[in-house]
Amino acid sequence: MSTLTPDQQHALLVRNTQEVLPAGALLERLRDAASKSRPLRVKQGFDPTAPDIHLGHTVGLRKLRQFQDLGHQVVLIVGDYTGLVGDPSGRNKARPQVSADELERNAATYLEQFYKVLDSRPAPPRLPVEVHRNGEWFSRMGFVDVIRLAAKLTVARLLERDDFSERFKAAQPIGVHELFYPLMQGFDSVAIHADVELGATEQKFNLLVGRELQTDAGQPPQIIMTLPVLPGTDGVQRMGKTLGNYIGVSESPSQIFGKTMSLPDAAMETYWRLVADADDAELREVERALREGKVNPMEVKKRLARRLVTMYHGAEQGLKAQESFESQFSRREVPDDVPEWRPKAGDLKSFGIKDFLVATGLAQSGSAAWRAVDQGAVAIDGVKVTDREHKIDPKSSFVLRVGRRMVRVKPAAGS
């Protein structure tokens, strides 16, 4: 266990959290654990509905790492069964269902990426991470067990959730399978005897259900700890794969650096606070620099981008990514590691600029492509494209750029 006192641990753990409930319970549980030399079991679940862990996920993972550094037992739940349902939290419609095979493929990549934050080879006081797929218990349930679990929660209680109640009022469909999600997440806590569960703010209902199910099972109810939501690279909506506004921890150094540099200035303080491991002194320095305007925000952003690359790829790659970015945008050079893309049969309906932007992934949709063109953010080999009707020779090779993101387009296959 850690040499820090329970009060010192508590002060560290509640930093940068949104809510810790019930009030005072975490400190009490830490004191009890210290008196019994028993580590707390600290849980967070992740549904592998997409292959990449992004910086939004690391807000929770970094808090888990703090618990691990203090000698507590981190328990990760890979939701191979909850992923089949899809978390309805914060959604105004049902999530598209993902196949079991796709979930399993994604789960394999999750397990690798978790250890970009958590310690995979811990030494005392750190404990090895405990990983479970929730199929371990749900796959053994018969239909009678499912009925008994469903009886633990009323429809009225479920409709207390903002997302369900709003969809119900708006006559939006709510699948029966979606109603099982809070029960399934809550039962995970029963299965692994969680002392603490972490989740984003919109997870509060699910975390509270876990407390109810644990009490019903005769277990001490878990403390719930909600964490702030990280905005995506647009600075507005929460970071997510479906919105295309994410920074993946396994992306290349140039991608992490470039995407970070595309952040709105207003989002920088949040990123420094939640995902850059900045201490209080550094945060005060960043806040003062941005507020007083004595430092160009671009320089503060470069420091952030280099920090993030260093965290996931090492200091050498952090320096190289910054040098590459500066040569690329200060001297209009193109770095060697620009991703390449070559159109295949069926990739493009025509050879217009919009089609290339969408096909290469530089724009998430046709409307996003038009906006980029209208804003003067699109360039081919350094020359701006402002005409929506601009046509591209499919037999040519060129560098296509949107803002700070770029792709080296190669001639079409067979040309």
C-alpha positions in Angstrom: 0.0 0.0 0.0 1.0 3.6 -0.4 3.0 5.5 2.1 0.5 8.4 1.8 -2.1 8.8 4.5 -5.7 8.2 3.6 -6.3 12.0 3.8 -3.4 12.6 1.4 -4.7 10.0 -1.0 -8.1 11.5 -0.9 -6.8 15.0 -1.7 -5.0 13.5 -4.8 -7.9 11.3 -6.0 -10.7 13.9 -5.9 -8.6 16.4 -7.9 -10.2 17.0 -11.4 -13.3 15.0 -10.6 -16.8 16.2 -11.2 -18.6 14.5 -8.3 -17.8 11.9 -5.7 -20.8 10.3 -4.0 -21.9 9.8 -1.3 -20.1 12.8 0.3 -17.3 11.8 2.6 -17.6 8.1 1.7 -14.4 7.8 -0.3 -12.3 9.1 2.6 -14.0 6.8 5.0 -13.4 3.8 2.6 -9.7 4.8 2.2 -9.3 4.9 6.0 -11.0 1.5 6.4 -8.8 0.0 3.7 -5.6 1.4 5.3 -6.6 0.0 8.7 -7.1 -3.4 7.2 -4.2 -3.2 4.7 -6.7 -4.0 2.0 -6.5 -2.3 -1.4 -9.7 -0.8 -2.8 -11.2 -2.4 -5.9 -11.6 0.4 -8.4 -13.6 -0.4 -11.5 -14.2 1.2 -14.9 -15.9 -0.4 -17.9 -15.2 0.2 -21.6 -17.4 -1.1 -24.4 -15.2 -2.0 -27.4 -17.6 -0.6 -30.1 -14.7 1.0 -32.0 -11.0 -0.1 -32.3 -9.3 2.9 -30.9 -8.8 4.4 -27.4 -8.8 8.2 -27.7 -7.8 10.9 -25.3 -11.4 11.1 -24.0 -11.0 7.6 -22.6 -7.7 8.5 -20.9 -9.5 10.9 -18.5 -10.7 7.8 -16.6 -7.6 5.8 -17.3 -5.4 8.5 -15.8 -7.5 8.5 -12.7 -7.3 4.7 -12.5 -3.5 5.1 -12.8 -3.5 7.3 -9.7 -5.4 4.6 -7.8 -2.9 2.0 -9.1 0.1 4.2 -8.1 -1.4 4.3 -4.6 -1.5 0.5 -4.4 -5.2 -0.1 -5.1 -6.6 -2.8 -7.3 -7.7 -1.5 -10.7 -10.4 -3.6 -12.4 -11.1 -3.1 -16.1 -14.3 -4.4 -17.5 -14.2 -5.0 -21.3 -17.9 -4.9 -22.2 -18.2 -7.7 -24.8 -21.9 -8.2 -23.6 -22.8 -4.6 -22.7 -21.3 -3.6 -26.1 -23.9 -5.8 -27.8 -26.6 -3.5 -26.3 -24.8 -0.2 -26.6 -24.8 2.4 -23.9 -27.8 4.7 -24.3 -26.3 7.3 -21.9 -26.5 10.8 -23.4 -28.1 9.5 -26.6 -31.2 10.8 -28.4 -31.6 7.5 -30.3 -30.4 3.9 -30.0 -26.8 3.1 -30.9 -26.3 0.9 -33.9 -25.7 -2.6 -32.7 -22.2 -4.0 -33.3 -21.5 -7.7 -34.0 -19.9 -10.0 -31.5 -17.0 -10.6 -33.9 -16.3 -6.9 -34.3 -16.5 -6.4 -30.6 -13.9 -9.1 -30.1 -11.5 -7.6 -32.6 -11.8 -4.2 -31.0 -11.4 -5.7 -27.5 -8.0 -7.1 -28.5 -6.8 -3.6 -29.5 -8.2 -2.1 -26.3 -6.2 -4.4 -24.1 -3.0 -3.2 -25.8 -3.9 0.5 -25.6 -5.0 0.4 -21.9 -1.3 -0.1 -21.0 -0.3 3.2 -22.7 -1.6 4.7 -19.4 -1.8 1.9 -16.9 1.3 0.1 -15.7 1.5 -3.3 -17.3 4.5 -4.5 -15.3 3.9 -3.0 -11.9 6.3 -3.1 -8.9 5.1 -2.5 -5.3 3.0 -0.8 -4.3 1.3 -1.0 -7.7 -0.8 -4.1 -8.3 -1.3 -5.8 -11.7 -4.5 -4.7 -13.5 -7.3 -7.1 -13.2 -9.2 -7.4 -16.6 -12.5 -9.1 -17.1 -14.9 -9.4 -20.1 -18.4 -9.2 -18.7 -19.3 -12.2 -20.8 -17.7 -14.2 -18.0 -20.9 -13.8 -16.0 -23.5 -12.9 -18.5 -22.8 -15.8 -20.8 -23.6 -18.2 -17.9 -27.0 -16.6 -17.3 -30.2 -18.4 -18.3 -33.4 -16.7 -19.2 -34.7 -17.1 -15.7 -31.6 -15.3 -14.4 -32.3 -12.4 -16.9 -35.9 -12.2 -15.6 -34.6 -12.0 -12.0 -32.2 -9.3 -12.9 -34.8 -7.3 -14.8 -37.0 -7.4 -11.6 -34.5 -5.4 -9.7 -35.5 -2.1 -11.5 -38.8 -0.6 -12.3 -39.7 1.1 -15.6 -40.5 4.3 -13.6 -37.0 4.2 -12.2 -35.5 3.8 -15.6 -37.5 6.7 -17.0 -35.8 8.9 -14.4 -32.9 8.9 -16.8 -32.8 12.2 -18.8 -32.0 10.4 -22.1 -34.9 7.9 -21.7 -37.4 10.4 -20.4 -36.6 12.9 -23.2 -36.9 10.3 -25.9 -40.2 9.0 -24.3 -41.7 12.6 -24.3 -40.6 13.1 -27.9 -42.1 9.8 -29.0 -38.7 8.6 -30.0 -38.4 4.8 -30.0 -36.6 3.1 -27.0 -35.6 -0.5 -27.6 -36.3 -2.9 -24.7 -32.7 -4.1 -25.0 -31.5 -0.5 -24.1 -33.3 -0.7 -20.8 -31.0 -3.6 -19.8 -27.9 -1.5 -20.1 -28.0 0.1 -16.6 -28.8 -3.3 -15.1 -25.9 -4.9 -16.9 -23.4 -2.2 -15.9 -24.6 -2.3 -12.4 -24.4 -6.1 -12.2 -20.7 -5.8 -13.3 -20.1 -4.1 -10.0 -21.7 -6.9 -8.1 -19.7 -9.5 -10.0 -16.3 -8.0 -9.2 -17.2 -6.5 -5.7 -16.3 -3.0 -6.7 -15.5 -0.4 -3.9 -15.3 2.5 -6.4 -16.6 2.9 -9.9 -15.5 5.7 -12.3 -17.5 7.1 -15.2 -18.1 10.2 -17.2 -20.8 12.6 -16.0 -23.6 11.1 -18.1 -22.8 7.7 -16.5 -24.1 8.8 -13.1 -27.5 6.9 -13.4 -25.7 3.6 -14.3 -23.2 4.0 -11.4 -26.1 4.6 -9.0 -27.8 1.4 -10.2 -24.6 -0.4 -9.3 -25.0 0.8 -5.8 -28.6 -0.5 -5.6 -27.7 -3.9 -7.0 -24.8 -4.3 -4.6 -27.0 -3.4 -1.6 -29.5 -5.9 -2.8 -26.7 -8.5 -3.0 -25.5 -7.8 0.5 -22.4 -5.9 -0.6 -21.2 -2.5 0.6 -22.4 -0.1 -2.1 -19.7 1.3 -4.3 -18.5 5.0 -4.2 -19.2 6.6 -7.5 -16.7 9.1 -9.0 -17.8 11.0 -12.1 -15.2 12.7 -14.3 -15.4 15.7 -16.7 -16.1 15.1 -20.4 -13.2 16.0 -22.7 -14.3 18.1 -25.7 -13.2 16.9 -29.1 -10.9 18.7 -31.5 -13.9 21.0 -32.4 -13.8 22.3 -28.8 -17.6 21.8 -28.5 -18.9 18.3 -28.7 -17.5 15.5 -26.6 -14.7 13.6 -28.2 -15.9 10.6 -30.1 -15.1 8.3 -33.1 -18.5 8.8 -34.7 -18.0 12.6 -34.8 -14.5 12.4 -36.2 -13.2 14.8 -33.6 -10.9 12.5 -31.7 -7.2 12.1 -31.0 -6.3 8.4 -30.8 -3.6 7.3 -28.4 -2.2 4.9 -31.0 -2.2 7.4 -33.8 1.1 8.5 -35.3 3.2 11.2 -33.6 2.4 13.6 -36.5 -1.3 12.9 -36.3 -1.4 13.5 -32.5 0.6 16.7 -32.9 -1.3 18.0 -35.9 -4.7 17.3 -34.4 -3.7 18.9 -31.1 -2.6 22.0 -33.0 -6.1 22.2 -34.6 -7.7 22.7 -31.1 -9.5 26.0 -30.5 -7.5 28.1 -28.0 -10.5 28.0 -25.6 -10.1 24.2 -25.2 -6.4 24.3 -24.2 -6.9 24.7 -20.5 -9.2 21.7 -20.3 -6.7 19.5 -22.2 -3.8 20.6 -20.0 -5.9 19.9 -16.9 -7.5 16.5 -17.9 -5.0 14.7 -20.2 -1.6 16.2 -20.0 -0.6 15.2 -16.4 0.0 18.9 -15.6 0.5 19.7 -11.9 -1.1 22.7 -10.2 1.9 24.9 -10.7 2.1 24.2 -14.4 -1.7 24.7 -14.8 -1.4 28.1 -13.1 1.4 29.0 -15.5 -0.6 28.0 -18.6 -3.7 29.8 -17.4 -1.8 32.9 -16.7 0.0 32.8 -20.1 -3.3 32.5 -21.9 -5.1 35.0 -19.8 -2.5 37.8 -19.9 -1.6 37.3 -23.6 2.1 37.6 -23.0 2.7 34.3 -24.8 1.4 33.4 -28.3 -1.3 30.7 -27.7 0.3 28.8 -30.6 3.4 28.3 -28.4 1.4 27.0 -25.5 -0.4 24.6 -27.9 2.9 23.4 -29.3 4.0 22.5 -25.7 0.7 20.6 -25.2 1.0 18.8 -28.5 4.6 17.8 -27.8 3.6 16.7 -24.3 0.9 14.4 -25.6 3.2 12.8 -28.3 5.8 12.3 -25.6 3.3 10.6 -23.3 2.3 8.0 -25.9 5.4 7.7 -28.2 8.4 9.0 -26.2 10.4 12.2 -25.9 12.4 11.7 -29.1 9.2 11.3 -31.2 7.7 14.4 -29.4 10.6 16.5 -30.5 10.5 15.1 -34.0 6.8 15.8 -34.3 7.3 19.4 -33.3 10.2 19.9 -35.7 8.2 18.3 -38.5 5.2 20.5 -37.8 7.2 23.6 -37.7 9.0 22.8 -41.0 5.7 21.9 -42.5 3.8 25.0 -41.6 6.6 27.6 -41.1 8.5 26.7 -44.3 5.6 25.0 -46.2 7.5 21.7 -46.3 5.7 18.4 -46.4 6.9 15.8 -43.8 8.0 12.4 -44.9 5.5 10.5 -42.8 2.3 12.0 -44.4 -0.2 9.1 -44.7 -0.7 8.0 -48.3 -4.0 7.2 -50.0 -4.7 5.7 -53.4 -8.2 5.6 -54.9 -9.6 2.2 -55.8 -12.4 1.2 -58.0 -15.6 2.5 -56.4 -13.8 4.9 -54.0 -15.0 8.0 -55.9 -18.2 8.8 -57.7 -16.5 11.6 -59.6 -13.2 13.4 -59.4 -14.4 16.6 -57.6 -12.7 18.1 -54.6 -15.6 17.1 -52.3 -15.3 13.4 -53.3 -11.5 13.4 -52.6 -11.9 15.1 -49.2 -14.6 12.6 -48.1 -12.8 9.5 -49.5 -9.5 10.4 -47.9 -11.1 11.0 -44.5 -10.1 14.7 -44.4 -13.8 15.5 -44.3 -16.4 13.5 -42.4 -19.2 14.4 -44.9 -19.9 16.3 -48.1 -21.3 19.3 -46.2 -18.1 19.3 -44.1 -16.1 19.2 -47.3 -18.0 22.2 -48.7 -17.5 24.2 -45.5 -13.7 23.5 -45.6 -13.5 24.7 -49.2 -15.7 27.8 -48.4 -13.4 28.7 -45.4 -10.3 28.5 -47.5 -8.9 25.5 -45.5 -8.3 23.3 -48.5 -5.1 23.2 -50.5 -3.5 21.0 -53.2 0.3 21.1 -53.1 0.1 24.3 -51.1 -2.3 26.1 -53.5 -5.7 26.9 -51.9 -8.8 25.5 -53.5 -11.8 27.8 -53.2 -14.0 26.5 -56.0 -16.5 23.8 -55.1 -16.4 22.6 -58.7 -12.7 22.1 -58.8 -11.8 18.8 -60.6 -8.8 16.6 -59.9 -6.9 14.4 -62.4 -7.1 10.9 -60.9 -3.8 10.0 -62.6 -1.9 12.7 -60.7 0.0 12.6 -57.4 -0.4 15.5 -55.0 -0.7 16.5 -51.3 -4.2 17.3 -50.2 -4.6 19.4 -47.1 -7.4 20.5 -44.9 -6.2 22.9 -42.2 -3.2 21.2 -40.6 -4.2 17.6 -41.7 -2.9 16.2 -45.0 -2.8 13.1 -47.1 -0.5 12.3 -50.0 -2.8 11.1 -52.8 -1.2 8.6 -55.2 -2.5 8.0 -58.8 -5.6 5.8 -59.1 -5.0 2.1 -59.2 -4.5 0.9 -62.8 -3.8 4.4 -64.2 
